[in-house]
Amino acid sequence: MALAHAILAALVDAPCSGYDLAKRFDGSVGFFWSASHQQIYRELAKLENRGWISSKSILQSGRPDKRLYSVTDLGEQHLKEWIAQPCEPTAIKDDLLVKIFAGHIVPKQIILAELENHQNAHQKKLSTYKDLEQRYFQNPQELPETGKFQYLTLINGISYETHWLAWCNQVIELLNQTIKN
């Protein structure tokens, strides 16, 4: 997937400024497709040049003018075509797994400390996802269609973080057993 598709997906429901898009991105699509605010702004210019989005300038008093971006018919058509194309599962690229694969060459405490850092990070992310679920998705069957599809990505995030935590716990337990023996 290209950043262009993630931006189109974030913009397709409602127009917004680049700043608001970057904030929206951080709290939605950004959970599974990361991009810096600078990358988002650069991509907005490219998308506008392709005719996939348009912008209009909004005058503001006491502040610089704001550009409001929205998906064009051409952009929505491109997004629909992209969604209809099959995609391959994403390859795993994870520094932690490489470290663990070769972890036998360092003291186990180093690997355990790294695992505990990851465990904490995944716990925080899971808490964020659970908060979002509680706040916005208490009754998924009653959500409008857009909300149901957004909820599907949240379910994946919750499952992913839960799996990572279970794996971390299992690995930490195994390493702690081998340290004692």
Protein Blocks (a to p, Z undefined) as FASTA:
>chain_A
ZZklmmmmmmmmogcdfklmmmmmmmmmmmmoccdfklmmmmmmmmmmnopaccddddde
hiacdddddddfklmmmmmmmmmpccdddddddfklmmmmmmmmpcfklmmmmmmmmmmm
mmmmmmmmmmmmmmmmmpmmlpcfklmmmmmmmmmmmmmmmmmmmmmmmmmmmmmmmmmZ
Z
